Amino acid sequence: MTDQIIWLNAPGDITQFRVEHHRCEPPGDGEITIRHQAIGTNFLDVYHRKGIYPMPSYPAVIGAEAAGIVEDVGPGVSVFQKGDRVAYAGLPIGAYRSTRNIAAERAIKLPDAVSAKTAASSLLKDMTAYMLLKKTYNVGAGTQVLIHAAAGGLGSILVRWARSLDATVIGTVGSSEKAALAASYGADHLIVGRGADIVADVKRLTNGLGVDVAYDGIGGDTLLKSIRSVRPFGMAVTIGQAAGAIPPVPVEELRPGKALCHPSIMAWCADIGQYREAALAAVRAMEIGIVSQIGAEYRLADVAKAHGEMESGRSAGSILLIP
């Protein structure tokens, strides 16, 4: 049997993708073969495609998460058997294919309550949320949190998880339709519209003080607004640049005592212990409904259309590729 694989010829736009067929090799020592049922997409994939985060060499296969069925088990693997339902996220990159060999220690068994589509759309985002809400800044009862793009894939999970920790959530969204979605996820307050005065609205909602922590995946000039929305000795966390490259930040913006953090879930996942800690926490979160809404599904061969949809900002939620 031959399977599809999506090659990225070189950094660039969506025309750099090409679809080929390949034959999956038998799994090596310590590996399993997974037949993907669903492949998750993330803005990280866009950064890899554009070369903002370059791949080691080209042509390359991108994609950081997927879920499916164990099809074969390599020598030395005892914790999995054929037919097990599993998911994985993080390193090594290379999920845009219908079958894949991967180290068994990177795979996480899925409980019956978590479907392959849910896992593929939510695992990496839930892992990121765990890192952001419990490791980067310890969010708990009474913490005031600002979350940009609160109706998006990661934003919706951050809202739900932060609310489960009894934090107060202020979300930003681009439209009234997305505001309704973010409200359904539990956001306490919403700032609507790209032209909104975020800093003034945050100060009004926090009695002039500012939030304890702001999570900014927008980039561009939004990061300065996020920093200015944080209280003294609070933290601004930059986690992406959907609206463009992040400009230099004058150190004076951090007065008095504000912190600026730039965490990486991929760096976190490089340590297998930390990876499994976050992945297991993510599965537990998915079991209680802290998941990303699935905004759209595309055939694996239509990956270029999926990336176009992701970059357009039209989709509220995660976009899946289905082999």
Helices and strands as residue ranges (DSSP letters): E 3-8, G 14-16, E 17-22, E 31-40, H 43-50, E 65-73, E 85-89, E 99-103, G 104-106, E 108-109, H 116-130, I 131-136, E 144-147, H 153-164, E 168-173, H 176-185, E 189-192, H 198-205, E 211-216, H 222-228, E 230-238, G 251-254, E 259-261, H 265-269, H 272-287, E 294-299, G 300-302, H 303-312, E 318-322
